[in-house]
Amino acid sequence: MNKMVFDYSALKGAMRSKGYTLEKLAAATGIGMSTLAVHVSRGTPFRVDQAIGICQVLSLEGLEPYFCVTKVR
């Protein structure tokens, strides 16, 4: 069975444009640094509460452009 892999390029771009590193975002959201790094690097899905927290910290509108794009293989 193929697992869905997500493309977090837009999220990484938003982080960069707002001056957030993974470490800074982890501290601001309360998500563990290793958890955040694994999601972003491996394209694993975030829990909804994590995605909402990240959107709030980064002042992003809508989850879809940042958390719902799958990678094309």
N, C-alpha and C positions, 0 to 999 in steps of 0.2 A: 504494500500500500504506500502511495506517495504522500508525504507530509507536505502541508502547505507552508511555503516559505515567504515571508513578507519582506518587502523592499522599504527600508526606512530612510531612503535618500532624502526625502522631503523633511523628515524629522531632523536628520543630521544637519541639513541646510538651515532649518529654523534655529537649531541650537547654536550653530556658528554665527548666524546673523544677530543673535541676541546675546552673544558672548558667553554661552554656557558650554562647559566641558562635561563629559560624562560624570566626573567627580562632583562638579558643582551642581549638576542637575540631580544627582543621587541625593546629595545633602538637602537640596531644596524640596524634594518630593518625599523624602523618607524611604525611597526605594533603595535597597542595598546596591552598592557599587557593582559588585559581581553580577547580581541579577540584571541590572540595567545593561551592563556590558554584554552579557550573554544574549539578551534579547536583540540588541542592536547589531551585534556582529554575526549572529547565527540566523537572524530573521525569524525567531520564534515569537509567537503571539504574546502580547501584553494582556494582563487582566484588564477589564474595563475600568476598574477603579484606578489602576496605575496610569492608563492612557488619559483618563480625565484629569488626574493630578498633574501630569506632564503638560497637558493643554492649559491648565490654569496657571502654572508657573511660567510657561512661555507665552502666555496670552494668545493662544491659537484658537481659531474658531473652527469647530468641527473636527471630528475624529478621522473621517474617511480619507482625506488627502495624506495624512501622516501615519495612519495605523492600519489601513485596509487595502493597501496596494500589494498584490502578490508579485513575486518574481516570475518572469517567464523563463522557462527552461528550454 
